[in-house]
Amino acid sequence: MKMTTRILLIVLGLALAGQGSAQQRLVQTENFQENQRQIKIVISAQIAAFIVADVERAYRYASDSIKTIFPNAKIFGSMVKQSYPMIWNPKSFEFLSASPTSMGILQRVMFMDQEDNMHFFDYALEKSGDHWVIAGVYILRGEKGV
């Protein structure tokens, strides 16, 4: 479903429930669009750090819960390099759909690996103070590229 359609369904649902004014709905839509812009920057910056093997910089974009599982940048970087080579060194990547969740935003990303295979992932992002951080990356099994 396209982002525009999702936003319209959200706005329609709020209107039917009698919640909020038209101005509040417009602000919510604008906030989602701004948040989506910000999370694309965060994801792109982490991927750029992986590409140049700057695990310290890549680690800065991880949430506290990820940092609890992977207590330092070296361990985190090793896990990504070994388990997710298509994210560590992609040939390309493209942002697809995004949707709000109770915790933040879920952003779907398509990666093209060095052998021209497509891989789809959902990035879960949450707010940490004023910044978005990556709280999880989930492979979508069974998704195939065109």
Stockholm file with secondary structure:
# STOCKHOLM 1.0

chainA/1-146         MKMTTRILLIVLGLALAGQGSAQQRLVQTENFQENQRQIKIVISAQIAAFIVADVERAYRYASDSIKTIFPNAKIFGSMVKQSYPMIWNPKSFEFLSASPTSMGILQRVMFMDQEDNMHFFDYALEKSGDHWVIAGVYILRGEKGV
#=GR chainA/1-146 SS CCHHHHHHHHHHHHHHHTCSCHHHHHHHHHHHHHHHHHHHHHHHHHHHHHHTTCHHHHHTTBCHHHHHHSCSHHHHHHHHHHHCHHHHSCSEEEEEEEEECSSEEEEEEEEECTTSCEEEEEEEEEEETTEEEEEEEEECTTCCCC
#=GC SS_cons         CCHHHHHHHHHHHHHHHTCSCHHHHHHHHHHHHHHHHHHHHHHHHHHHHHHTTCHHHHHTTBCHHHHHHSCSHHHHHHHHHHHCHHHHSCSEEEEEEEEECSSEEEEEEEEECTTSCEEEEEEEEEEETTEEEEEEEEECTTCCCC
//
